[in-house]
Amino acid sequence: NLNVEFYNNAGKLIEDYNSSIGTGYRLCVKDNDGKELYNYYFIIYGDVNGDGNINSLDVLVLQKYILEIKNLDGLFLKAGNISKNNQLPNSLDVLKIQKHILEIQEIQQ
């Protein structure tokens, strides 16, 4: 007998299960006493701002990261590495997001 809860990347409990899951969201498995047993974090490659969508805002955030205007870390940094080559995100990753938005090439999750 376990309970499952979803939290957004700000730690707020999600009660509307019709919304998108974004980078940094957490699935928490609890026992009947409310004790957390397992936590699973989500990474949506291309969703570097964690809103559950891959769009021009993600392009902007990743460009700012590359230009050292904005910091990305943790799961958001990993979500920016569309190439999944264990390197820091770069302009090729920005290009992959742009191609995804234009429906030229889908980002594989």
C-alpha positions as CSV (number, residue, x, y, z in Angstrom):
1,N,0.0,0.0,0.0
2,L,1.9,3.0,-1.3
3,N,0.9,6.6,-2.2
4,V,2.2,8.5,-5.2
5,E,2.5,12.3,-5.4
6,F,3.9,14.6,-8.1
7,Y,5.7,17.8,-7.4
8,N,6.7,20.6,-9.8
9,N,10.3,21.9,-9.9
10,A,9.5,24.5,-7.3
11,G,8.5,21.7,-4.9
12,K,4.7,22.4,-5.1
13,L,2.3,19.5,-5.0
14,I,0.6,18.9,-8.3
15,E,-3.1,18.2,-8.0
16,D,-4.0,18.6,-11.6
17,Y,-2.8,15.5,-13.4
18,N,-3.8,16.9,-16.8
19,S,-0.8,19.3,-16.9
20,S,2.5,18.6,-18.5
21,I,5.5,17.3,-16.6
22,G,8.6,19.4,-17.0
23,T,12.3,19.1,-16.2
24,G,12.9,19.0,-12.4
25,Y,9.4,17.5,-11.6
26,R,9.5,14.8,-9.0
27,L,7.5,11.6,-8.5
28,C,7.4,10.7,-4.8
29,V,6.4,7.3,-3.5
30,K,5.3,7.3,0.1
31,D,4.2,4.7,2.6
32,N,0.8,4.9,4.4
33,D,2.4,6.9,7.2
34,G,3.6,9.6,4.7
35,K,7.3,8.6,4.8
36,E,9.1,9.2,1.5
37,L,10.4,5.9,0.2
38,Y,11.5,6.8,-3.3
39,N,11.9,10.0,-5.4
40,Y,12.2,10.0,-9.2
41,Y,13.2,13.2,-11.0
42,F,12.2,14.0,-14.6
43,I,14.4,15.4,-17.4
44,I,12.7,16.5,-20.6
45,Y,15.5,17.1,-23.0
46,G,15.0,20.5,-24.5
47,D,12.9,21.8,-21.6
48,V,15.6,23.8,-19.9
49,N,13.2,26.2,-18.1
50,G,11.2,23.4,-16.6
51,D,7.7,24.5,-17.8
52,G,7.0,21.2,-19.6
53,N,7.1,22.6,-23.1
54,I,9.9,22.8,-25.6
55,N,9.7,26.2,-27.2
56,S,11.4,29.5,-28.0
57,L,11.8,30.2,-24.3
58,D,14.1,27.2,-24.0
59,V,16.1,28.5,-26.9
60,L,16.5,31.8,-25.2
61,V,17.5,30.3,-21.8
62,L,20.1,28.0,-23.5
63,Q,21.5,30.9,-25.6
64,K,21.9,32.9,-22.4
65,Y,23.6,30.0,-20.7
66,I,26.1,29.7,-23.7
67,L,26.8,33.4,-23.6
68,E,27.3,33.1,-19.8
69,I,24.4,35.5,-19.0
70,K,22.3,32.9,-17.2
71,N,23.4,29.9,-15.1
72,L,22.0,26.4,-15.6
73,D,22.7,23.6,-13.2
74,G,21.6,20.1,-12.2
75,L,18.7,18.6,-14.1
76,F,18.2,21.8,-16.2
77,L,21.8,21.7,-17.4
78,K,21.4,18.0,-18.3
79,A,18.1,18.9,-20.2
80,G,20.1,21.3,-22.3
81,N,22.4,18.6,-23.5
82,I,20.2,17.4,-26.3
83,S,23.1,15.5,-27.8
84,K,23.3,13.4,-24.6
85,N,27.1,13.3,-25.0
86,N,27.9,14.2,-21.3
87,Q,29.3,17.6,-22.4
88,L,28.1,21.0,-21.6
89,P,25.3,22.3,-23.8
90,N,26.4,24.3,-26.9
91,S,25.1,25.8,-30.1
92,L,24.4,22.4,-31.6
93,D,21.9,21.8,-28.8
94,V,20.3,25.1,-29.5
95,L,19.9,24.1,-33.1
96,K,18.3,20.8,-32.1
97,I,15.7,22.6,-30.0
98,Q,15.0,24.9,-33.0
99,K,14.6,21.9,-35.3
100,H,12.2,20.4,-32.8
101,I,10.1,23.5,-32.6
102,L,10.0,23.7,-36.4
103,E,9.0,20.0,-36.5
104,I,12.1,19.2,-38.6
105,Q,13.6,16.7,-36.1
106,E,12.0,15.6,-32.9
107,I,14.1,15.5,-29.8
108,Q,14.2,11.9,-28.6
109,Q,13.5,11.5,-24.9
